[in-house]
């Protein structure tokens, strides 16, 4: 069995943006079992990403990601 590495949450770096952010979660299945899951930020806020590409004056590709609220 692999060795379990324990770290203190207080030693983790603080996020500076939500780009690429995923949270850890637990999903309860219909049969009563549970699974560990990664939850993307867009799902947490109930939104879908809107990706807009553009090219700046230097010819560099700029990708902008905005989130559009989903219908409930």
N, C-alpha and C positions, 0 to 999 in steps of 0.2 A: 504494500500500500504506500502511496506517495506521502511524503511528509507534509503536514499542514503548516503553512507559514502564517503567523499571526502578526498583524500590525495594528497600531492604535489609529483610530479615525482622526485624531488630532494631528497626526503626522502627514496626512494626505494633503496634497496641494489644493488650494482654493481655485475653483474655476473662474476665469475672467470673462467668459462669454458662453453662450448656449450653443455655439456652432459645434456640431458633432457630439453634443451632449446625449448621453444615455444614462438612465437610472436603472438600478437593480430592483427587481420586483419579484413577487411570488404570485403565481397563477394557480387558482384552485380549479381542478378538473371536475367534470361531471361525476366521475367515479369516486370522488373524495380524496384523491391523491393531489399532490402539489408539485409544481415545477418552478425552478428558478428561471427568470426571463430578463432580457434587456428591454427597456422601454425607451423608444426615441422621444426626444423632447417634443416633437410635433404631435405625438399621440397624447402626451401629458397635457398639452394646452388645447387639445381638440381642434387641431388645425392641419391643413395640408400645405406642403411647401410649394411656393411659386418661384421658379428659377428663371432669372432674366439675364441672358448673356449680353455683353457689349464689348466694344474694343475702344480703348482710350487713344489719345493722340500719339502715344508711343508705340501703338500696335499691340499692346498687351491685352490679353483676354481678361475681362472682369466679369465675375459671376456674382450676382446678387441673389440672396435667398430671403424671401419674405414669406410670412405665413398667413394664409387666408383661413379665417374661422370657418369650420365646417358646419353644415346645417344639422340641427339636432332632431 
